[in-house]
Amino acid sequence: MIKVEAIVRDELYEDLMQALKSVAIHGITVSQVMGCGTQKGYTRRVRGSKVDIHMLPKMKFEIVVSEEAIANKVIDVIRQTAYTGEPGDGKIFVYDLKNVIRIRTGETGVAAIN
């Protein structure tokens, strides 16, 4: 079992959800997060004063799949959909999962995610 976690630009939420659904990925957790990296942020005027904004809004997608081939498909979809070529496109993290437990039924492993 593999967990794919992606942090991408917040304006890409709808496009990425649609792209994941088009390849039959439905078990997705999405969170609004804030982050910083090479994009550096921006400067904004607030009540006449300059304010540096370092933490930028992002979307975090968490997807757990049963096989490496499916994980690779998810990664490809995220890379294609989230790519702009500019700093701030985001990151993808891939984790091996030891176990998954469905609370309602007590199912474990692959049965708990399918």
A tleap script that builds the chain and sets N, CA, C and O, in Angstrom:
source leaprc.protein.ff14SB
mol = sequence {
  NMET ILE LYS VAL GLU ALA ILE VAL ARG ASP
  GLU LEU TYR GLU ASP LEU MET GLN ALA LEU
  LYS SER VAL ALA ILE HIE GLY ILE THR VAL
  SER GLN VAL MET GLY CYS GLY THR GLN LYS
  GLY TYR THR ARG ARG VAL ARG GLY SER LYS
  VAL ASP ILE HIE MET LEU PRO LYS MET LYS
  PHE GLU ILE VAL VAL SER GLU GLU ALA ILE
  ALA ASN LYS VAL ILE ASP VAL ILE ARG GLN
  THR ALA TYR THR GLY GLU PRO GLY ASP GLY
  LYS ILE PHE VAL TYR ASP LEU LYS ASN VAL
  ILE ARG ILE ARG THR GLY GLU THR GLY VAL
  ALA ALA ILE CASN
}
set mol.1.N position { 0.844 -1.172 0.000 }
set mol.1.CA position { 0.000 0.000 0.000 }
set mol.1.C position { 0.889 1.236 0.000 }
set mol.1.O position { 1.957 1.264 0.611 }
set mol.2.N position { 0.415 2.249 -0.702 }
set mol.2.CA position { 1.218 3.449 -0.918 }
set mol.2.C position { 0.350 4.675 -0.684 }
set mol.2.O position { -0.807 4.728 -1.101 }
set mol.3.N position { 0.937 5.664 -0.006 }
set mol.3.CA position { 0.267 6.948 0.174 }
set mol.3.C position { 0.984 7.983 -0.683 }
set mol.3.O position { 2.201 8.145 -0.596 }
set mol.4.N position { 0.210 8.679 -1.511 }
set mol.4.CA position { 0.729 9.768 -2.333 }
set mol.4.C position { 0.155 11.049 -1.747 }
set mol.4.O position { -1.059 11.205 -1.612 }
set mol.5.N position { 1.051 11.955 -1.407 }
set mol.5.CA position { 0.655 13.227 -0.815 }
set mol.5.C position { 1.193 14.330 -1.718 }
set mol.5.O position { 2.384 14.356 -2.026 }
set mol.6.N position { 0.328 15.233 -2.140 }
set mol.6.CA position { 0.746 16.316 -3.035 }
set mol.6.C position { 0.306 17.650 -2.465 }
set mol.6.O position { -0.825 17.804 -2.003 }
set mol.7.N position { 1.218 18.613 -2.504 }
set mol.7.CA position { 0.888 19.977 -2.106 }
set mol.7.C position { 1.023 20.828 -3.362 }
set mol.7.O position { 2.103 20.936 -3.942 }
set mol.8.N position { -0.094 21.432 -3.774 }
set mol.8.CA position { -0.143 22.144 -5.054 }
set mol.8.C position { -0.793 23.512 -4.881 }
set mol.8.O position { -1.333 23.827 -3.821 }
set mol.9.N position { -0.735 24.311 -5.927 }
set mol.9.CA position { -1.367 25.633 -5.928 }
set mol.9.C position { -2.869 25.495 -5.643 }
set mol.9.O position { -3.530 24.595 -6.162 }
set mol.10.N position { -3.383 26.383 -4.826 }
set mol.10.CA position { -4.796 26.270 -4.446 }
set mol.10.C position { -5.759 26.471 -5.615 }
set mol.10.O position { -6.865 25.930 -5.595 }
set mol.11.N position { -5.364 27.233 -6.624 }
set mol.11.CA position { -6.265 27.462 -7.756 }
set mol.11.C position { -6.424 26.227 -8.652 }
set mol.11.O position { -7.258 26.221 -9.558 }
set mol.12.N position { -5.634 25.192 -8.402 }
set mol.12.CA position { -5.706 23.977 -9.215 }
set mol.12.C position { -6.605 22.900 -8.609 }
set mol.12.O position { -6.677 21.788 -9.132 }
set mol.13.N position { -7.281 23.218 -7.528 }
set mol.13.CA position { -8.120 22.222 -6.840 }
set mol.13.C position { -9.105 21.537 -7.791 }
set mol.13.O position { -9.095 20.311 -7.908 }
set mol.14.N position { -9.941 22.302 -8.461 }
set mol.14.CA position { -10.974 21.723 -9.335 }
set mol.14.C position { -10.361 20.906 -10.466 }
set mol.14.O position { -10.827 19.804 -10.757 }
set mol.15.N position { -9.320 21.436 -11.104 }
set mol.15.CA position { -8.684 20.722 -12.214 }
set mol.15.C position { -8.092 19.401 -11.754 }
set mol.15.O position { -8.223 18.388 -12.440 }
set mol.16.N position { -7.446 19.405 -10.602 }
set mol.16.CA position { -6.823 18.178 -10.113 }
set mol.16.C position { -7.865 17.164 -9.665 }
set mol.16.O position { -7.701 15.967 -9.905 }
set mol.17.N position { -8.926 17.614 -9.023 }
set mol.17.CA position { -9.996 16.684 -8.630 }
set mol.17.C position { -10.598 16.018 -9.873 }
set mol.17.O position { -10.832 14.810 -9.885 }
set mol.18.N position { -10.843 16.807 -10.905 }
set mol.18.CA position { -11.411 16.263 -12.148 }
set mol.18.C position { -10.448 15.276 -12.797 }
set mol.18.O position { -10.870 14.221 -13.270 }
set mol.19.N position { -9.169 15.605 -12.825 }
set mol.19.CA position { -8.172 14.721 -13.433 }
set mol.19.C position { -8.063 13.403 -12.673 }
set mol.19.O position { -7.942 12.344 -13.289 }
set mol.20.N position { -8.104 13.456 -11.350 }
set mol.20.CA position { -8.031 12.222 -10.553 }
set mol.20.C position { -9.283 11.367 -10.754 }
set mol.20.O position { -9.186 10.143 -10.850 }
set mol.21.N position { -10.444 11.996 -10.817 }
set mol.21.CA position { -11.678 11.244 -11.068 }
set mol.21.C position { -11.655 10.591 -12.446 }
set mol.21.O position { -12.207 9.506 -12.629 }
set mol.22.N position { -11.019 11.247 -13.416 }
set mol.22.CA position { -10.975 10.700 -14.780 }
set mol.22.C position { -10.151 9.416 -14.864 }
set mol.22.O position { -10.316 8.639 -15.804 }
set mol.23.N position { -9.271 9.185 -13.895 }
set mol.23.CA position { -8.494 7.931 -13.869 }
set mol.23.C position { -8.967 7.025 -12.729 }
set mol.23.O position { -8.215 6.187 -12.232 }
set mol.24.N position { -10.239 7.213 -12.324 }
set mol.24.CA position { -10.914 6.357 -11.342 }
set mol.24.C position { -10.281 6.381 -9.955 }
set mol.24.O position { -10.247 5.360 -9.269 }
set mol.25.N position { -9.777 7.547 -9.539 }
set mol.25.CA position { -9.290 7.715 -8.172 }
set mol.25.C position { -10.363 8.490 -7.422 }
set mol.25.O position { -10.661 9.636 -7.759 }
set mol.26.N position { -10.946 7.860 -6.397 }
set mol.26.CA position { -12.067 8.480 -5.691 }
set mol.26.C position { -11.786 8.673 -4.204 }
set mol.26.O position { -12.385 9.554 -3.586 }
set mol.27.N position { -10.902 7.886 -3.613 }
set mol.27.CA position { -10.589 8.021 -2.196 }
set mol.27.C position { -9.521 9.074 -1.990 }
set mol.27.O position { -8.327 8.776 -2.028 }
set mol.28.N position { -9.952 10.311 -1.771 }
set mol.28.CA position { -9.033 11.442 -1.703 }
set mol.28.C position { -9.365 12.268 -0.458 }
set mol.28.O position { -10.533 12.533 -0.176 }
set mol.29.N position { -8.344 12.667 0.274 }
set mol.29.CA position { -8.514 13.631 1.364 }
set mol.29.C position { -7.833 14.919 0.928 }
set mol.29.O position { -6.685 14.903 0.482 }
set mol.30.N position { -8.542 16.035 1.059 }
set mol.30.CA position { -8.010 17.326 0.631 }
set mol.30.C position { -8.076 18.292 1.808 }
set mol.30.O position { -9.086 18.373 2.507 }
set mol.31.N position { -6.979 19.025 2.016 }
set mol.31.CA position { -6.914 20.022 3.086 }
set mol.31.C position { -6.381 21.335 2.530 }
set mol.31.O position { -5.546 21.347 1.626 }
set mol.32.N position { -6.869 22.430 3.076 }
set mol.32.CA position { -6.283 23.732 2.765 }
set mol.32.C position { -5.123 23.927 3.728 }
set mol.32.O position { -5.290 23.814 4.942 }
set mol.33.N position { -3.953 24.220 3.187 }
set mol.33.CA position { -2.755 24.398 4.005 }
set mol.33.C position { -2.048 25.682 3.596 }
set mol.33.O position { -2.384 26.299 2.585 }
set mol.34.N position { -1.074 26.068 4.389 }
set mol.34.CA position { -0.233 27.220 4.071 }
set mol.34.C position { 1.194 26.726 4.001 }
set mol.34.O position { 1.577 25.832 4.755 }
set mol.35.N position { 1.993 27.296 3.102 }
set mol.35.CA position { 3.369 26.855 2.994 }
set mol.35.C position { 4.254 27.893 2.338 }
set mol.35.O position { 3.790 28.890 1.784 }
set mol.36.N position { 5.554 27.619 2.422 }
set mol.36.CA position { 6.520 28.496 1.776 }
set mol.36.C position { 7.656 27.639 1.238 }
set mol.36.O position { 7.894 26.527 1.709 }
set mol.37.N position { 8.333 28.165 0.268 }
set mol.37.CA position { 9.441 27.455 -0.356 }
set mol.37.C position { 10.157 28.413 -1.283 }
set mol.37.O position { 10.356 29.580 -0.946 }
set mol.38.N position { 10.543 27.927 -2.444 }
set mol.38.CA position { 11.286 28.778 -3.379 }
set mol.38.C position { 10.423 29.886 -3.975 }
set mol.38.O position { 10.949 30.853 -4.525 }
set mol.39.N position { 9.117 29.753 -3.870 }
set mol.39.CA position { 8.217 30.778 -4.401 }
set mol.39.C position { 8.376 32.101 -3.638 }
set mol.39.O position { 8.118 33.168 -4.195 }
set mol.40.N position { 8.788 32.038 -2.398 }
set mol.40.CA position { 9.166 33.181 -1.554 }
set mol.40.C position { 8.025 34.044 -1.040 }
set mol.40.O position { 8.241 34.786 -0.081 }
set mol.41.N position { 6.853 33.999 -1.598 }
set mol.41.CA position { 5.773 34.860 -1.141 }
set mol.41.C position { 5.696 36.147 -1.951 }
set mol.41.O position { 6.184 36.218 -3.079 }
set mol.42.N position { 5.076 37.162 -1.357 }
set mol.42.CA position { 4.891 38.424 -2.064 }
set mol.42.C position { 4.718 39.547 -1.045 }
set mol.42.O position { 4.569 39.291 0.150 }
set mol.43.N position { 4.739 40.786 -1.521 }
set mol.43.CA position { 4.532 41.949 -0.663 }
set mol.43.C position { 3.181 42.554 -0.992 }
set mol.43.O position { 2.812 42.671 -2.160 }
set mol.44.N position { 2.444 42.938 0.039 }
set mol.44.CA position { 1.107 43.500 -0.134 }
set mol.44.C position { 0.989 44.750 0.735 }
set mol.44.O position { 1.641 44.855 1.774 }
set mol.45.N position { 0.164 45.682 0.311 }
set mol.45.CA position { -0.097 46.875 1.116 }
set mol.45.C position { -1.349 46.628 1.955 }
set mol.45.O position { -2.410 46.288 1.430 }
set mol.46.N position { -1.205 46.804 3.264 }
set mol.46.CA position { -2.330 46.669 4.181 }
set mol.46.C position { -2.411 47.949 4.997 }
set mol.46.O position { -1.489 48.270 5.746 }
set mol.47.N position { -3.506 48.680 4.856 }
set mol.47.CA position { -3.705 49.955 5.561 }
set mol.47.C position { -2.532 50.905 5.374 }
set mol.47.O position { -2.117 51.579 6.316 }
set mol.48.N position { -2.005 50.957 4.172 }
set mol.48.CA position { -0.931 51.870 3.840 }
set mol.48.C position { 0.470 51.386 4.156 }
set mol.48.O position { 1.440 52.076 3.840 }
set mol.49.N position { 0.604 50.220 4.769 }
set mol.49.CA position { 1.926 49.679 5.120 }
set mol.49.C position { 2.232 48.463 4.260 }
set mol.49.O position { 1.339 47.699 3.897 }
set mol.50.N position { 3.517 48.298 3.941 }
set mol.50.CA position { 3.938 47.107 3.211 }
set mol.50.C position { 4.015 45.930 4.173 }
set mol.50.O position { 4.577 46.035 5.263 }
set mol.51.N position { 3.441 44.805 3.750 }
set mol.51.CA position { 3.471 43.580 4.552 }
set mol.51.C position { 3.994 42.458 3.671 }
set mol.51.O position { 3.484 42.231 2.573 }
set mol.52.N position { 5.020 41.754 4.159 }
set mol.52.CA position { 5.540 40.601 3.425 }
set mol.52.C position { 4.726 39.366 3.789 }
set mol.52.O position { 4.589 39.023 4.963 }
set mol.53.N position { 4.193 38.710 2.779 }
set mol.53.CA position { 3.421 37.487 2.963 }
set mol.53.C position { 4.343 36.328 2.579 }
set mol.53.O position { 4.687 36.169 1.408 }
set mol.54.N position { 4.739 35.528 3.557 }
set mol.54.CA position { 5.661 34.417 3.295 }
set mol.54.C position { 4.924 33.088 3.162 }
set mol.54.O position { 5.331 32.232 2.376 }
set mol.55.N position { 3.864 32.910 3.908 }
set mol.55.CA position { 3.111 31.664 3.850 }
set mol.55.C position { 1.987 31.825 2.827 }
set mol.55.O position { 1.149 32.720 2.944 }
set mol.56.N position { 1.983 30.951 1.831 }
set mol.56.CA position { 1.017 31.036 0.741 }
set mol.56.C position { -0.013 29.919 0.837 }
set mol.56.O position { 0.309 28.820 1.291 }
set mol.57.N position { -1.254 30.186 0.414 }
set mol.57.CA position { -2.270 29.139 0.456 }
set mol.57.C position { -1.972 28.049 -0.572 }
set mol.57.O position { -1.617 28.334 -1.715 }
set mol.58.N position { -2.120 26.810 -0.148 }
set mol.58.CA position { -1.912 25.641 -1.004 }
set mol.58.C position { -3.008 24.623 -0.709 }
set mol.58.O position { -3.749 24.763 0.263 }
set mol.59.N position { -3.105 23.608 -1.547 }
set mol.59.CA position { -4.016 22.490 -1.317 }
set mol.59.C position { -3.182 21.226 -1.132 }
set mol.59.O position { -2.230 20.985 -1.874 }
set mol.60.N position { -3.544 20.431 -0.144 }
set mol.60.CA position { -2.841 19.185 0.127 }
set mol.60.C position { -3.782 18.020 -0.198 }
set mol.60.O position { -4.858 17.893 0.386 }
set mol.61.N position { -3.360 17.185 -1.128 }
set mol.61.CA position { -4.111 16.006 -1.541 }
set mol.61.C position { -3.439 14.771 -0.942 }
set mol.61.O position { -2.225 14.608 -1.065 }
set mol.62.N position { -4.213 13.907 -0.299 }
set mol.62.CA position { -3.696 12.656 0.250 }
set mol.62.C position { -4.488 11.511 -0.366 }
set mol.62.O position { -5.715 11.472 -0.279 }
set mol.63.N position { -3.772 10.582 -0.988 }
set mol.63.CA position { -4.406 9.474 -1.703 }
set mol.63.C position { -3.678 8.191 -1.326 }
set mol.63.O position { -2.454 8.117 -1.434 }
set mol.64.N position { -4.423 7.179 -0.883 }
set mol.64.CA position { -3.844 5.881 -0.552 }
set mol.64.C position { -4.317 4.879 -1.591 }
set mol.64.O position { -5.513 4.758 -1.858 }
set mol.65.N position { -3.360 4.158 -2.177 }
set mol.65.CA position { -3.676 3.162 -3.208 }
set mol.65.C position { -3.052 1.821 -2.845 }
set mol.65.O position { -2.157 1.748 -2.003 }
set mol.66.N position { -3.533 0.768 -3.486 }
set mol.66.CA position { -3.094 -0.579 -3.127 }
set mol.66.C position { -1.863 -1.051 -3.891 }
set mol.66.O position { -1.160 -1.947 -3.423 }
set mol.67.N position { -1.585 -0.466 -5.061 }
set mol.67.CA position { -0.502 -0.982 -5.902 }
set mol.67.C position { 0.400 0.144 -6.408 }
set mol.67.O position { -0.022 1.293 -6.538 }
set mol.68.N position { 1.640 -0.216 -6.685 }
set mol.68.CA position { 2.610 0.758 -7.194 }
set mol.68.C position { 2.209 1.310 -8.556 }
set mol.68.O position { 2.430 2.487 -8.839 }
set mol.69.N position { 1.623 0.468 -9.398 }
set mol.69.CA position { 1.210 0.919 -10.730 }
set mol.69.C position { 0.154 2.019 -10.627 }
set mol.69.O position { 0.184 2.984 -11.390 }
set mol.70.N position { -0.773 1.875 -9.688 }
set mol.70.CA position { -1.802 2.905 -9.499 }
set mol.70.C position { -1.164 4.170 -8.932 }
set mol.70.O position { -1.517 5.277 -9.339 }
set mol.71.N position { -0.230 4.017 -7.999 }
set mol.71.CA position { 0.474 5.172 -7.433 }
set mol.71.C position { 1.198 5.938 -8.531 }
set mol.71.O position { 1.170 7.168 -8.553 }
set mol.72.N position { 1.841 5.226 -9.434 }
set mol.72.CA position { 2.542 5.883 -10.545 }
set mol.72.C position { 1.578 6.652 -11.440 }
set mol.72.O position { 1.906 7.732 -11.933 }
set mol.73.N position { 0.385 6.092 -11.648 }
set mol.73.CA position { -0.637 6.775 -12.446 }
set mol.73.C position { -1.084 8.059 -11.744 }
set mol.73.O position { -1.231 9.101 -12.382 }
set mol.74.N position { -1.300 7.980 -10.429 }
set mol.74.CA position { -1.697 9.148 -9.645 }
set mol.74.C position { -0.615 10.227 -9.726 }
set mol.74.O position { -0.919 11.402 -9.931 }
set mol.75.N position { 0.643 9.825 -9.564 }
set mol.75.CA position { 1.762 10.771 -9.627 }
set mol.75.C position { 1.820 11.455 -10.989 }
set mol.75.O position { 2.010 12.669 -11.069 }
set mol.76.N position { 1.657 10.681 -12.055 }
set mol.76.CA position { 1.678 11.261 -13.411 }
set mol.76.C position { 0.556 12.279 -13.602 }
set mol.76.O position { 0.772 13.349 -14.171 }
set mol.77.N position { -0.646 11.940 -13.122 }
set mol.77.CA position { -1.790 12.850 -13.254 }
set mol.77.C position { -1.530 14.145 -12.490 }
set mol.77.O position { -1.807 15.233 -12.995 }
set mol.78.N position { -0.999 14.029 -11.275 }
set mol.78.CA position { -0.715 15.229 -10.480 }
set mol.78.C position { 0.352 16.074 -11.166 }
set mol.78.O position { 0.207 17.291 -11.272 }
set mol.79.N position { 1.417 15.437 -11.629 }
set mol.79.CA position { 2.501 16.187 -12.285 }
set mol.79.C position { 1.981 16.933 -13.513 }
set mol.79.O position { 2.314 18.102 -13.708 }
set mol.80.N position { 1.178 16.282 -14.333 }
set mol.80.CA position { 0.674 16.910 -15.549 }
set mol.80.C position { -0.305 18.046 -15.244 }
set mol.80.O position { -0.281 19.089 -15.899 }
set mol.81.N position { -1.158 17.834 -14.252 }
set mol.81.CA position { -2.196 18.820 -13.948 }
set mol.81.C position { -1.650 20.021 -13.186 }
set mol.81.O position { -2.082 21.148 -13.428 }
set mol.82.N position { -0.711 19.803 -12.272 }
set mol.82.CA position { -0.222 20.876 -11.403 }
set mol.82.C position { 0.947 21.659 -12.007 }
set mol.82.O position { 1.359 22.673 -11.444 }
set mol.83.N position { 1.477 21.214 -13.123 }
set mol.83.CA position { 2.658 21.855 -13.711 }
set mol.83.C position { 2.323 23.197 -14.352 }
set mol.83.O position { 1.432 23.287 -15.197 }
set mol.84.N position { 3.052 24.247 -13.939 }
set mol.84.CA position { 2.992 25.535 -14.628 }
set mol.84.C position { 4.380 25.953 -15.101 }
set mol.84.O position { 4.510 26.811 -15.974 }
set mol.85.N position { 5.415 25.348 -14.525 }
set mol.85.CA position { 6.781 25.713 -14.853 }
set mol.85.C position { 7.324 26.848 -14.014 }
set mol.85.O position { 8.481 27.236 -14.176 }
set mol.86.N position { 6.513 27.386 -13.123 }
set mol.86.CA position { 6.914 28.504 -12.266 }
set mol.86.C position { 7.178 27.997 -10.845 }
set mol.86.O position { 6.645 26.960 -10.450 }
set mol.87.N position { 7.997 28.719 -10.078 }
set mol.87.CA position { 8.168 28.348 -8.673 }
set mol.87.C position { 6.820 28.320 -7.966 }
set mol.87.O position { 5.963 29.167 -8.218 }
set mol.88.N position { 6.636 27.354 -7.087 }
set mol.88.CA position { 5.379 27.241 -6.354 }
set mol.88.C position { 4.450 26.178 -6.895 }
set mol.88.O position { 3.321 26.054 -6.421 }
set mol.89.N position { 4.898 25.394 -7.888 }
set mol.89.CA position { 4.054 24.317 -8.418 }
set mol.89.C position { 3.763 23.261 -7.356 }
set mol.89.O position { 2.721 22.608 -7.417 }
set mol.90.N position { 4.648 23.079 -6.391 }
set mol.90.CA position { 4.372 22.160 -5.297 }
set mol.90.C position { 5.320 20.982 -5.240 }
set mol.90.O position { 6.357 20.951 -5.904 }
set mol.91.N position { 4.931 20.012 -4.423 }
set mol.91.CA position { 5.728 18.804 -4.210 }
set mol.91.C position { 4.803 17.601 -4.137 }
set mol.91.O position { 3.620 17.716 -3.816 }
set mol.92.N position { 5.383 16.432 -4.447 }
set mol.92.CA position { 4.685 15.154 -4.281 }
set mol.92.C position { 5.549 14.303 -3.366 }
set mol.92.O position { 6.752 14.161 -3.587 }
set mol.93.N position { 4.929 13.735 -2.335 }
set mol.93.CA position { 5.615 12.839 -1.402 }
set mol.93.C position { 4.978 11.465 -1.524 }
set mol.93.O position { 3.756 11.348 -1.625 }
set mol.94.N position { 5.801 10.426 -1.515 }
set mol.94.CA position { 5.316 9.057 -1.660 }
set mol.94.C position { 5.800 8.249 -0.465 }
set mol.94.O position { 6.991 8.247 -0.152 }
set mol.95.N position { 4.873 7.560 0.206 }
set mol.95.CA position { 5.178 6.786 1.405 }
set mol.95.C position { 4.715 5.348 1.248 }
set mol.95.O position { 3.666 5.094 0.656 }
set mol.96.N position { 5.484 4.410 1.773 }
set mol.96.CA position { 5.016 3.033 1.921 }
set mol.96.C position { 4.226 2.957 3.217 }
set mol.96.O position { 4.668 3.468 4.246 }
set mol.97.N position { 3.055 2.320 3.175 }
set mol.97.CA position { 2.235 2.179 4.372 }
set mol.97.C position { 2.375 0.777 4.939 }
set mol.97.O position { 2.352 -0.211 4.206 }
set mol.98.N position { 2.515 0.709 6.222 }
set mol.98.CA position { 2.617 -0.587 6.903 }
set mol.98.C position { 1.245 -1.248 7.003 }
set mol.98.O position { 1.113 -2.449 6.768 }
set mol.99.N position { 0.232 -0.471 7.348 }
set mol.99.CA position { -1.102 -1.038 7.492 }
set mol.99.C position { -2.145 0.071 7.409 }
set mol.99.O position { -1.850 1.242 7.648 }
set mol.100.N position { -3.374 -0.322 7.066 }
set mol.100.CA position { -4.529 0.563 7.062 }
set mol.100.C position { -5.657 -0.199 7.738 }
set mol.100.O position { -5.827 -1.397 7.511 }
set mol.101.N position { -6.422 0.488 8.562 }
set mol.101.CA position { -7.529 -0.156 9.268 }
set mol.101.C position { -8.795 0.660 9.040 }
set mol.101.O position { -8.825 1.859 9.316 }
set mol.102.N position { -9.842 0.005 8.533 }
set mol.102.CA position { -11.139 0.679 8.385 }
set mol.102.C position { -11.840 0.584 9.731 }
set mol.102.O position { -12.120 -0.513 10.214 }
set mol.103.N position { -12.121 1.715 10.328 }
set mol.103.CA position { -12.674 1.759 11.679 }
set mol.103.C position { -14.035 1.062 11.751 }
set mol.103.O position { -14.282 0.292 12.679 }
set mol.104.N position { -14.908 1.317 10.800 }
set mol.104.CA position { -16.270 0.785 10.846 }
set mol.104.C position { -16.319 -0.732 10.872 }
set mol.104.O position { -17.087 -1.309 11.643 }
set mol.105.N position { -15.505 -1.398 10.037 }
set mol.105.CA position { -15.601 -2.854 9.891 }
set mol.105.C position { -14.447 -3.613 10.523 }
set mol.105.O position { -14.544 -4.819 10.753 }
set mol.106.N position { -13.354 -2.913 10.805 }
set mol.106.CA position { -12.171 -3.594 11.322 }
set mol.106.C position { -11.313 -4.220 10.239 }
set mol.106.O position { -10.300 -4.851 10.544 }
set mol.107.N position { -11.702 -4.057 8.960 }
set mol.107.CA position { -10.893 -4.590 7.863 }
set mol.107.C position { -9.508 -3.949 7.893 }
set mol.107.O position { -9.354 -2.790 8.279 }
set mol.108.N position { -8.505 -4.720 7.480 }
set mol.108.CA position { -7.148 -4.208 7.462 }
set mol.108.C position { -6.531 -4.402 6.086 }
set mol.108.O position { -7.048 -5.149 5.255 }
set mol.109.N position { -5.414 -3.716 5.862 }
set mol.109.CA position { -4.665 -3.868 4.613 }
set mol.109.C position { -5.435 -3.366 3.407 }
set mol.109.O position { -6.197 -2.403 3.490 }
set mol.110.N position { -5.221 -4.033 2.292 }
set mol.110.CA position { -5.832 -3.626 1.015 }
set mol.110.C position { -7.357 -3.628 1.104 }
set mol.110.O position { -8.008 -2.779 0.495 }
set mol.111.N position { -7.936 -4.566 1.849 }
set mol.111.CA position { -9.392 -4.627 1.994 }
set mol.111.C position { -9.946 -3.339 2.604 }
set mol.111.O position { -11.089 -2.970 2.332 }
set mol.112.N position { -9.165 -2.669 3.407 }
set mol.112.CA position { -9.634 -1.446 4.072 }
set mol.112.C position { -9.652 -0.237 3.132 }
set mol.112.O position { -10.342 0.743 3.412 }
set mol.113.N position { -8.913 -0.288 2.033 }
set mol.113.CA position { -8.890 0.867 1.128 }
set mol.113.C position { -9.667 0.619 -0.162 }
set mol.113.O position { -9.924 1.568 -0.903 }
set mol.114.N position { -10.039 -0.588 -0.447 }
set mol.114.CA position { -10.802 -0.890 -1.664 }
set mol.114.C position { -12.273 -0.939 -1.383 }
set mol.114.O position { -13.068 -1.180 -2.291 }
savepdb mol mol.pdb
quit
